[in-house]
């Protein structure tokens, strides 16, 4: 999904560039200097986009973004490769969730969630922004999403854990009773999953084990006290429609 989101973002950028950018604003060479065209998208938005690029994200927004990066979010370069943007998609069944993300990050998003009939999903994307670029430098290596060594310092806000869990967590039930949690971290390596588990234990005192799943690894939380800690930490931030994830 992450690579597909990035590919979709590039396609839309190129489409908007060709449709809406005036010939006079296209790249030209002047005395050996390349003039970079305006931000991909509507020329009428250019002033607004410049203003938004100077608008910092709040601490709450940063926590949401980090949770999304650990989960379903993808950080993609803009068409000119000068900055990165955040893009995320959710199925129509999770429309309340993606609309919540949209409203929380609306200060840096130009358009509301866009619906794609082919996979019945809704997608949002931020403008390209220097702070998103910094996140990409931390969370990506050779175009692959990674877990950075300093991840423990980045997950100290329980809101990060809540968004990550709403993205990738699920409640394990047996005989109709909650008995554990999975965090679907299969996109990360064994070493990265181990680092995540160690960081959760260090910051929150929760015990997570690594499980094999389709030749990949994911995190599992089985101990009752650890499950209760995660539930108590995340519940204040979990949307009503997503409470089923924590049981």
JOJO-V327734 format. One record per residue. SS is DSSP state (2 for helix, 1 for strand, 0 for the rest). OMEGA is omega in degrees with one decimal (NA if undefined). D_FIRST is the distance of its C-alpha to the first C-alpha in Angstrom with 1 decimal. Layout:
BEGIN
SS/OMEGA/D_FIRST + SS/OMEGA/D_FIRST
END
This chain:
BEGIN
0/-176.5/0.0 + 2/-179.8/3.8 + 2/178.9/5.6 + 2/178.4/5.0 + 2/179.8/6.0 + 2/179.1/8.7 + 2/178.6/9.8 + 2/180.0/10.3 + 2/-179.9/12.2 + 2/179.7/14.3 + 2/179.8/15.2 + 2/177.5/16.3 + 2/-177.4/18.2 + 2/-179.8/20.0 + 2/180.0/20.8 + 2/-179.9/22.2 + 2/-175.9/24.1 + 2/-176.6/25.8 + 2/-165.3/26.7 + 2/-178.9/27.9 + 0/-178.9/29.2 + 0/-179.7/32.9 + 2/-176.7/34.2 + 2/-177.3/36.2 + 2/-179.8/33.2 + 0/-178.9/31.5 + 0/174.9/31.7 + 1/177.6/35.2 + 1/179.8/37.3 + 1/179.7/40.3 + 0/176.2/42.7 + 0/-179.3/40.0 + 1/178.4/37.6 + 1/176.5/34.2 + 1/-176.6/33.8 + 0/-179.7/30.1 + 0/-178.4/29.3 + 0/178.4/28.4 + 0/178.6/25.0 + 0/-177.6/22.7 + 0/-169.5/23.4 + 0/179.9/26.7 + 2/-179.0/29.8 + 2/179.6/31.2 + 2/-169.5/28.6 + 2/179.4/29.5 + 2/178.6/32.0 + 2/-179.4/29.8 + 2/178.2/26.9 + 2/178.7/29.4 + 2/-178.0/30.6 + 2/178.5/27.2 + 2/178.4/26.5 + 0/179.6/29.6 + 0/-178.5/28.7 + 0/173.0/27.6 + 0/175.5/25.1 + 0/178.0/27.0 + 2/177.3/26.8 + 2/179.3/25.1 + 2/178.6/22.5 + 2/178.7/21.9 + 2/178.0/21.6 + 2/-179.7/19.0 + 2/179.5/17.0 + 2/177.0/17.3 + 2/178.8/16.2 + 2/179.2/13.0 + 2/176.4/12.5 + 2/-178.6/13.2 + 0/-170.2/10.8 + 0/-176.6/7.7 + 0/177.3/9.0 + 1/176.6/8.5 + 1/-173.9/11.9 + 1/174.5/12.6 + 1/170.8/16.1 + 0/-172.6/18.0 + 0/-179.9/19.5 + 0/178.5/22.6 + 0/177.5/21.0 + 0/178.8/23.3 + 0/179.7/21.0 + 1/176.2/17.4 + 1/176.3/15.7 + 1/177.3/13.3 + 1/179.9/10.6 + 1/178.1/8.9 + 1/173.2/8.3 + 1/178.4/10.0 + 1/-179.9/11.6 + 2/178.8/15.2 + 2/178.6/16.5 + 2/-175.9/15.6 + 2/179.0/17.1 + 2/-177.7/19.7 + 2/-178.0/17.2 + 2/174.5/15.4 + 2/174.8/18.9 + 2/177.4/20.1 + 2/179.5/17.6 + 2/-177.8/18.7 + 2/179.9/22.4 + 2/-177.5/22.1 + 0/-173.0/20.7 + 2/-179.4/22.5 + 2/-178.0/24.9 + 2/178.6/22.3 + 0/-175.9/20.5 + 0/-174.9/22.3 + 0/178.5/21.0 + 0/-179.5/20.0 + 0/-179.4/16.7 + 1/-176.9/16.1 + 1/177.6/15.6 + 1/-174.3/13.9 + 0/-172.3/15.9 + 0/176.6/14.0 + 0/176.8/11.4 + 0/-177.3/13.6 + 1/174.8/11.5 + 1/-175.6/12.8 + 1/171.0/11.6 + 1/174.5/13.7 + 1/177.3/14.3 + 0/167.7/17.2 + 0/171.6/19.7 + 0/-169.5/19.7 + 1/-179.7/21.9 + 2/-179.7/23.8 + 2/174.2/22.8 + 2/176.9/19.0 + 2/178.3/20.0 + 2/176.4/21.8 + 2/-179.7/18.9 + 2/177.8/16.9 + 2/-179.9/20.0 + 2/-169.6/20.0 + 2/179.9/16.4 + 1/174.1/15.5 + 1/-177.8/17.5 + 0/175.9/17.3 + 0/177.5/13.9 + 1/177.3/12.5 + 1/-177.4/12.0 + 0/170.3/15.2 + 0/-177.7/17.6 + 0/-178.4/20.6 + 0/-178.4/24.1 + 0/-175.1/25.1 + 2/-179.4/22.4 + 2/-179.8/25.3 + 2/-175.1/26.6 + 2/-176.1/23.4 + 0/-176.5/23.0 + 0/177.0/26.7 + 0/179.8/25.9 + 2/177.3/25.2 + 2/175.7/23.1 + 2/-179.5/20.5 + 2/-178.5/20.7 + 2/179.7/20.5 + 2/177.2/17.4 + 2/-178.3/15.6 + 2/176.8/17.1 + 2/177.2/16.2 + 2/-166.2/12.5 + 2/-177.7/12.7 + 1/171.9/16.3 + 1/-178.1/18.2 + 1/178.6/21.8 + 1/-179.9/23.4 + 1/174.2/26.4 + 1/-177.2/29.2 + 0/176.7/32.2 + 0/-178.9/30.9 + 1/177.9/30.9 + 1/-178.8/28.3 + 1/-179.8/28.7 + 1/177.2/25.7 + 1/167.0/22.2 + 1/167.3/19.0 + 1/-169.9/16.5 + 0/-175.8/13.4 + 0/-174.8/13.3 + 0/-179.9/12.4 + 0/-180.0/10.4 + 0/-179.1/13.8 + 0/176.5/17.0 + 2/-179.9/20.1 + 2/-179.7/21.9 + 2/176.1/19.3 + 2/177.1/19.2 + 2/177.9/23.0 + 2/176.9/23.1 + 2/179.9/21.1 + 2/179.3/23.5 + 2/-178.9/26.5 + 2/176.9/25.5 + 2/178.2/25.2 + 2/-178.5/28.6 + 2/-173.8/30.0 + 2/-172.1/29.0 + 2/-179.6/29.1 + 0/180.0/31.1 + 0/180.0/28.6 + 0/176.9/28.3 + 0/178.1/25.0 + 1/177.8/24.9 + 1/178.7/22.5 + 1/173.6/21.6 + 1/178.7/20.5 + 1/-179.3/17.7 + 0/178.2/16.9 + 0/175.6/18.1 + 1/178.7/16.1 + 1/174.1/17.4 + 1/-179.8/16.9 + 1/176.8/19.5 + 1/178.2/22.0 + 1/-175.8/24.8 + 0/-175.2/27.8 + 0/-175.4/30.8 + 2/-178.2/32.2 + 2/177.7/33.1 + 2/177.4/29.6 + 2/-179.8/28.0 + 2/177.2/30.6 + 2/179.8/29.9 + 2/179.3/26.2 + 2/-177.9/27.1 + 2/-179.9/29.9 + 2/-172.2/27.8 + 2/-172.3/24.8 + 2/179.6/26.6 + 2/-175.9/28.2 + 2/-175.9/24.8 + 0/176.9/22.9 + 0/-177.8/22.8 + 2/-178.0/25.0 + 2/-178.1/22.3 + 2/-178.2/20.4 + 2/179.2/23.6 + 2/-178.0/22.9 + 2/-179.5/20.5 + 0/174.3/23.6 + 0/NA/26.1
END
